[in-house]
Amino acid sequence: EYFRGFYRIPVSQLLPYNALIVPFAYFFYHHNDKPTGDKQRYLQDFFWRVSFGTRYSSAVESKLAQDIKRIDTILSGELPKYDWAVNTTADFIEDNGWFSASRSYIKAILSIYAYHQPKSFNDNSIVNITNAWLKIATSKNYHHFFPKAYLQKSINWEDKDFYINHVLNITIVDDFLNKREIGAKAPSVYMKKFSRHNKEVDDTMKTHLINDLDTFGIWTDDYEKFFNARAKILSKEMKKRIIDADVDRTMSVEYTDNDYGEENELTQQKIE
């Protein structure tokens, strides 16, 4: 209930790790009320550090035992110390955002998308987000804002498929919008149509972290401008959820190849 209410994660499919239930259940067993003030901030920092840092991708039981002690620290009103880093920069998102619905890092980003309660491009109604529509990358709630078929023909980038199928190109929409109204059309084409029906389209797009149709390159079908602008907006959203720590400046964060599978794992190497 706390995940649904405070983090606005509406369904279990978007929870980065099921194992997050354990430290939070422990917290609420010892804390009967919703946390406020510093405890709320510290608990939020813990949640997103685990999620952005892919904490529970391996050795889950031993890490949970360590993290219960961190929850004890939060219960005492103090900020825990962490021995893993997170990177919330736009560059890191761009380099590690290959879209797979099973990746915990991607689920964390999708949870941020869901937090803003995305609305339909067509009529500004709130999008219905369900587990059944989120299981795999081709599920109904996921839409490539610049459609894959359109980008395959219009850009000639190195590693093109990586940048086309990227979380920065994903929005959460309803099935009607995704399959019937958009198809392989250029954004300038389909957004022009939606803007005629939806007079609040600018506000609608802000719920998708697309804050300005002009500066995001929508009307000129400029994917590079869109990609970079959305990375910066998402980076700001991630930074809001993390308390700055020395570990984030003294340790590097790199994904291994096995990140692109069922669960991802971070290798971290201390900077000399």
N, C-alpha and C positions, 0 to 999 in steps of 0.2 A: 504493500500500500504506500509506503514511503517512496519507493522507486517511482510509482505512478504519480504521486502527488508532487513531491519536491523536485525530482529530476525530470518529470513529465515523460517517462518512458512508458508508453501505453500498453505494450505487450512484451511477453517474455522473449520473443525472437530477437528483439533489439538489445536485450541485456548482454553486455560484453562477455560476462562470465556468469554461469549459474552459481559458481562457488562464491560469488560476492554475497549471496544470501547468508553465508555462515558468519562472517564478521559483523554483518548488520544485525542478524538475529541475536548475536551475543551482546551487541551494543544495546538493543532495545529490551533485552532481558534484564539488564542492569540499569536501564534508564527508561522509566515508564512514560515519560512525555516526549514530544518531538523536541529535538535539540534546537537551541537558539544561540545567537551570539557566536562566540569562539568555537564552541563544540560543533555547531552547524558548519562553520567554515572549515574546521579541521576534518570533519567527516566527509564533506564534499571534496576536499583536497585528496583524501585517501581514496575515495571512489574513483576519481578521474586519474589519479596516479596509477592505480591498478589497471585501469582500462587503457589509457594511452601508452602505458609502459608494458603492456601485455604480460603482466605479472604472473598470471596463473596458466601460462601456456605449458609449463613443465613443473614437476616436483610440487604439485599443488598442496599435498598434505603438510609437508614441512613448511611451506610458505604460509599456509593458513595458521599454523602454530605460532610462527613469528609475528604474523599480523594481528593475532588476538592480543598479543602484548602491546602492539601499537594502539589497538582499540582501548585497552586499559589506560594508556597514556591520554587518549582523547577524553575518556570518561573523567579523568582527573583534571581536565581543563587545560592540558598542555599539548603542544604540537609535537608529534612523533618525529624521529629522525628516520630518513629513508636511505637505503643503500642501492637504489636503482634510480636512473634518471629518466626524465621525459623531455621530449623535444616538441615544442608547439609552434615552431617557426613555419612560415609559408613554404620555404624551400624544402623542409622535411616532409611536409604534407604532399607537395608536388612529387617528390622522389619516391614516396612510399604509399601512394594512394591507389594502387591497383585494386579495382573493385571486385571483391568476392564477398558474398553475403555471409560466409562462414567465418571470416576473419574478425577477431575481437577488436582490433584497431579500427576496422571499418565500421563495426557495430557501434563503437563509441562515437564515431563521427555521425553516423545515422541517428544516434540518440540525440545528438545536438540538433540535427535537422528536425527531428520529431518534437523537440522541446519547444520550437517556435510555432507548433501547431499549424503545419502547412495547409494552405487553402487552395481550392481548385482554381486554375487559371481561368476557367470558363465563367464561373458565377460567384467566386469568392466564398463558397461553402467550405467548411472544414473537411479535409480529406479523411476518409475512414481508413485507419491503419489496422490491419489484422494480421495475425500470425500466418495464416494461410497464404497471404499475399506478399510475404517477405522471405520465404525460405531460401530461394536461390536467386542468382543475379537476374534471371529473366522473369521473376515474379511480377505480379500486376502492379504493386505499389511503386516499383522502380521505373523511372523514366530517364533516359539519357537526354538532357536538355538540348544538346546538339546531337540529333539522332545519329546512330552509328552509320547507317547507310549513307546519310548525307556527308558525314566527315570522311568516310572512306574515299569519296570522290573529290572532295574539296581541299584536303590538306595533304601535304607531302613531307611529313615529319619523319625523322629517324625514330624508331620504336613507336610508330604511329598507333598500333593497337593498344599499347600501354596507355597512351594519353587519351585515346578515345574512350576506353573502358576504365575510366578513372572516377573515383568518388567525387571529385570536384565537378564532374559532368552529370552527377546523379541528383535528381529531385524526387521527392515522394509525392505521387499523384494518385488519382483514382483510375480505375481500369478504363472507364469510358474515355477519359482524356488521353490516356497512354496509347491505346490500341486503335481507336477510331478517328480521333480528331487530329493527331499529330503525324503519325506514320514516319515517313522519311523526309518531311518538309524542313526547309531551313527555318531557324527560329524567327527571322524577320517576317516570314510568311505566316506561320501559324500564330505568332504573337499579335500580328496586326489584326487577325480575325478575332482573337480573344479580346483585344482592347476595344473592339466595337461593342461586344456584348457585356463586358465587365468594366464599368466606369471607374472601379477602384483597383484597376490592374496593378498600378504602381505599389499600392499597399499590399496587394496579394503577393507580389514577387518578393517583397521584403520578408515574408514568412518562409521563403525558400533561400534566404541569405543571398538574394540577388537584389541589391539595394538601389540600383539605378539602371534602367534599361539602356540609357545612352552610354554611360561610362563603362558599362559591362560589355559593350560591343554587340548588343542584341540586334539593333536595327541595321548594322553593317555586316552581320554574320561573322564577326571577328572572334574566332575561337581562342586565339592566344590572349587577347585582351580579357575575355570572359574567364578563362582559366586562371590567369594571374590575379584578377580582381577578386574572384571567389576564394582563392587561397588566402589572400590577406584578410578577408572578412572572417573566414573560418578560423584562422590563426588567432584573431582577437577573441573569438568566442571560446577557444580552448584556453587561452591565457586567463580569462575571467574565472575559470574553474580550478586553477592551480595556484597554490601559494609558492612564490618564488623561493627556491632553496639552493644552497651551495652545490648540492650534488648534481643539479642540472647544468652547472657551469664547469664542473670538474670531471665529469664522465661523459664519454661519447655514447651515442645510441645508434646502433646499426642493426638492420634486419638481416637475418640469414635466409637462405633460399627456402627453407621449410616454412617460412611465413606464409607462402602462397599455397596453403592447404587447409585442413580442417581447423587447426589452431596455429597461432603464430608464436614465435619465440624470439626474444631479443638477446643479442650478445652485447655486452657492455664492457668496454675496456677503459681503464683509467688513463686519463691524459697525463703524460709525464710533464 
